Amino acid sequence: MQKAYEDGLVIQPSPGAVPRFKRYLDEQKGKPLDDVWIDITPLNSKAAERLGYPTQKPVTLLERIISASSNPGDVVLDPSCGCGTMIAAAQALGRSWIGIDITHLAITLTKQRLKDSFGIENTMRATVVAKAAEAQAEYGGAAKRPFSVVGEPTSVPDAEALAASDPYQFQWWALGLVGARPVEQKKGADKGIDGRIIFQGDKPGSFKNVILSVKAGKTGSAHIRDLKGVLEREKAAIGVLISMQEPTSAMKTEAVTAGFYESASWNRNYPRI
């Protein structure tokens, strides 16, 4: 008891109170982790990390699984990587990784997530398998060397084949080329908006929208008029039409009638469409 007192392990909350033995949590055996984890809450609709992907999991959950089952420098495989939560967790924990998915939407979201979270981008536009470069051997620092994406169109014939076989996959792939976030995952009512890019406005704390529409098939002036209507409805700064076909002269003329977006920050005007 005297030794414990001299070591600072005996405390007396107040004069005359019964002395107590001080215990430190890191010296206790603790309780083994079981397979029911109620301390990790599901993502809600307002969660900061939410990307709108229907099966998205909390990154905390994937970090726990990866930390418990691998070591820094190991390779982690996710054969259905979705929006890339496992990849983001593996990157943050210093693991190499391979992510596989069948949709261009998933790969586009994953690429954007890696860029936003870690500042890394793919080395080639080559969406089925994405493999990270060597992660740092030490835990705690994510490598910033670029990764590669295999299976994406890398030529005009590739893009034409994708546009002809699956217009929705073409749409998601095209949005990924310009760093836009897809806004609709289900086929159908997209309200004329396939993707968005947010940028800093002229006033501090203000933000502007670039809205994007992607067309895999035949295009004409009507698509430009539709985009102009969406611009007005959304009060967006700029509208972009990405098409597989070259724009016609009539389309270019129609686009000019939309006017310009005036940027005081850059001291120049940009076509609104």
Summary of the structure (lengths in Angstrom):
residues: 273
radius of gyration: 26.0
end to end distance: 81.0
largest distance: 94.4
contacts: 743
relative contact order: 0.08
helix: 31%
strand: 20%
